[in-house]
Amino acid sequence: MLIVEDDARLRQQLANYFEQTGWLVDTAAEGTEGHFQGQEFAYDLAIVDLGLPGKSGLQVVQDWRRAGRDLPVIVLTARGDWRDKVEGLESGADDYVTKPFHLPELAARVTALQRRAAGRASSRIGYGRLVIDFSARQVGLDDQPVELTSFEFNTLAYLANRAGDVVSRAELTEHLYGQDFDRDSNVIEVFIGRLRKKLDPSGDLQPIATVRGAGYRFALTAGT
């Protein structure tokens, strides 16, 4: 997640809140920096204040859209006029939250936007014996809860959202564990191994397949 907000206190509050719920968060304090980060790095979602120094939030979003960046965007503003809301959405934003707001309200908007972006009508998706609740961050197998760490759930959720696609280790690293993560370490393999043991203790479900020399693929189909 990318948070572009010039108010240092609010920026830190947002970063702390979403990190505690399992997000990997990058921040920017002004529009030019935020535009660069959103253009150069892959984010699952951005929260952008409209009243930014350097480059306005409207311009940041417009420039991303012109460049083909389709990451989901929620814009924030202290202005409540309906014209500002329309302008924000017409710039290419997906949702709009007016300050002041409660953090759980913003989190609910983030979750809803994630679902829409993934083409899901519900946050709870069944894959046969395996059920993933993306909003509650819970997993069940054969109607029994599966205890996952935050990193394990993040890995599973990303693969499940890309079900059928081959996801490389480098892509998992970039999307989940930050730019300073040791790309040469075997931590990704460790997480995948733990997930397989927890999600497939009997060895007959095989939810995560290894594609030799390419990466991993979530092999289950929703609704089966």
C-alpha positions in Angstrom: 0.0 0.0 0.0 1.1 3.5 -0.8 0.0 6.4 1.4 0.6 10.0 0.1 -0.3 12.5 2.8 1.5 15.7 3.7 0.2 15.8 7.3 3.0 14.0 9.2 0.9 13.0 12.1 -2.0 11.6 10.0 0.5 9.9 7.6 2.1 8.1 10.5 -1.3 7.1 12.0 -2.4 5.7 8.7 0.8 3.8 8.3 0.8 2.4 11.8 -2.9 1.3 11.5 -2.6 -0.5 8.2 0.7 -2.1 9.1 -1.0 -3.6 12.2 -3.6 -5.2 10.0 -1.0 -6.9 7.8 -0.3 -4.4 5.1 3.2 -3.5 3.9 3.1 0.3 3.7 5.2 2.9 1.9 4.6 6.6 2.4 5.2 9.9 0.7 4.9 13.5 2.1 4.2 15.4 -1.2 2.8 14.8 -4.6 5.9 14.6 -6.7 7.4 11.9 -4.5 4.1 10.0 -4.3 3.7 10.1 -8.1 7.2 8.7 -8.6 6.6 5.9 -6.1 3.3 4.9 -7.6 4.8 5.0 -11.1 7.9 3.0 -10.4 6.8 0.4 -7.9 3.9 -2.1 -7.9 1.3 -1.4 -5.1 -2.0 -3.2 -4.5 -3.7 0.1 -3.4 -3.0 3.8 -2.9 -4.5 6.3 -0.4 -3.8 9.9 -1.7 -4.6 13.2 -0.1 -5.9 15.8 -2.6 -4.3 18.8 -1.0 -0.6 17.9 -1.5 2.3 20.2 -2.0 4.5 19.8 -5.0 1.8 18.2 -7.1 -1.8 17.9 -6.2 -3.4 14.6 -5.4 -5.7 15.1 -8.4 -2.7 15.5 -10.7 -1.0 12.5 -9.2 -4.0 10.3 -9.9 -4.5 11.7 -13.4 -0.9 11.2 -14.3 -1.0 7.6 -13.1 -4.1 6.9 -15.2 -2.6 8.5 -18.3 0.5 6.3 -17.8 -1.7 3.2 -17.6 -1.3 2.6 -13.9 -4.5 1.0 -12.8 -3.9 0.5 -9.0 -7.0 1.1 -6.9 -7.0 4.6 -5.4 -8.8 6.2 -2.5 -8.5 10.0 -2.3 -8.7 11.9 1.0 -9.6 15.6 1.4 -10.6 18.0 4.1 -13.1 19.5 1.6 -16.6 18.2 1.7 -18.2 19.9 -1.3 -19.8 17.6 -3.8 -17.9 19.2 -6.6 -14.6 18.2 -5.0 -15.9 14.6 -4.7 -16.9 14.6 -8.4 -13.5 16.1 -9.4 -11.7 13.5 -7.4 -13.5 10.6 -8.9 -13.3 12.0 -12.4 -9.5 12.2 -12.0 -9.5 8.4 -11.9 -9.9 7.7 -8.2 -12.0 4.7 -7.2 -13.4 6.0 -3.9 -13.4 9.2 -1.8 -13.2 9.8 1.9 -13.7 13.2 3.5 -11.7 14.3 6.6 -12.2 13.9 9.4 -12.9 10.2 9.3 -12.6 7.2 11.5 -9.8 4.7 10.7 -12.2 1.7 10.7 -14.3 3.5 8.1 -11.3 3.9 5.8 -10.3 0.3 6.4 -13.7 -0.8 5.3 -13.4 1.2 2.2 -10.0 -0.3 1.5 -11.4 -3.8 1.9 -14.4 -3.1 -0.3 -12.1 -1.6 -3.0 -9.9 -4.7 -2.8 -12.9 -6.9 -3.4 -14.1 -4.9 -6.4 -10.6 -4.8 -7.8 -10.3 -8.6 -7.5 -13.8 -9.0 -9.1 -15.3 -10.5 -5.9 -18.8 -9.8 -4.6 -17.9 -11.3 -1.2 -14.8 -11.4 0.9 -15.3 -15.0 1.8 -14.3 -17.4 -1.0 -14.6 -21.2 -1.0 -12.1 -23.4 -2.9 -13.6 -26.7 -2.2 -12.4 -27.8 1.3 -10.5 -24.6 1.7 -12.1 -21.3 2.6 -10.4 -17.9 2.6 -12.0 -14.8 4.2 -9.9 -12.0 2.8 -11.6 -9.3 4.9 -11.4 -11.1 8.3 -8.0 -12.6 7.3 -9.1 -16.1 8.3 -8.7 -19.4 6.6 -10.6 -22.7 7.2 -9.9 -26.2 6.0 -12.6 -28.9 6.3 -14.6 -26.5 8.5 -11.7 -26.1 10.9 -9.7 -22.9 11.4 -6.1 -22.8 10.1 -3.7 -20.6 12.1 -1.5 -18.5 9.8 1.0 -15.8 10.6 0.5 -12.4 8.9 3.3 -13.2 6.3 1.8 -16.6 5.6 -1.7 -15.1 5.1 -0.3 -12.3 2.9 1.4 -14.8 0.7 -1.7 -17.0 0.4 -4.0 -14.1 -0.3 -1.8 -12.8 -3.1 -1.5 -16.2 -4.7 -5.2 -16.8 -4.4 -6.1 -13.4 -5.9 -3.9 -14.4 -8.9 -5.3 -18.0 -9.0 -4.1 -19.8 -12.1 -1.3 -17.4 -12.8 2.3 -18.2 -12.3 3.8 -15.8 -9.7 7.5 -15.5 -9.5 9.5 -15.3 -6.2 10.6 -11.8 -7.2 7.0 -10.7 -7.7 6.0 -12.1 -4.3 9.0 -10.3 -2.7 8.1 -7.0 -4.4 4.4 -7.0 -3.5 4.6 -8.4 0.0 7.9 -7.9 1.7 9.3 -4.5 0.6 12.2 -3.2 -1.4 14.8 -3.9 1.2 13.9 -7.6 1.5 16.8 -10.0 0.8 15.8 -11.3 -2.6 18.5 -14.1 -2.4 17.2 -15.5 0.8 15.0 -18.6 1.0 12.3 -17.0 3.2 9.7 -17.1 0.4 10.3 -20.9 0.0 10.0 -21.3 3.8 6.6 -19.5 3.8 5.4 -21.6 0.9 6.5 -24.8 2.6 4.7 -23.8 5.8 1.6 -22.9 3.9 1.5 -26.3 2.2 1.9 -28.2 5.5 -0.9 -26.1 7.1 -3.3 -26.1 4.1 -2.6 -29.6 2.9 -1.6 -31.8 5.8 -2.8 -35.0 4.1 -1.1 -34.1 0.8 -4.2 -34.6 -1.4 -5.4 -31.0 -1.8 -2.2 -29.5 -3.4 -3.3 -25.8 -3.3 0.0 -24.3 -4.2 1.9 -25.7 -7.2 5.6 -25.0 -8.0 6.3 -24.2 -11.6 9.9 -25.2 -12.0 12.1 -22.2 -12.9 9.2 -19.8 -12.9 7.5 -19.5 -9.5 4.3 -20.6 -7.9 0.6 -21.0 -8.9 -2.5 -21.2 -6.7 -4.0 -24.3 -8.2 -7.5 -24.4 -6.7 -10.6 -22.9 -8.4 -13.2 -20.8 -6.5 -16.5 -22.4 -6.0 -15.4 -25.9 -6.5 
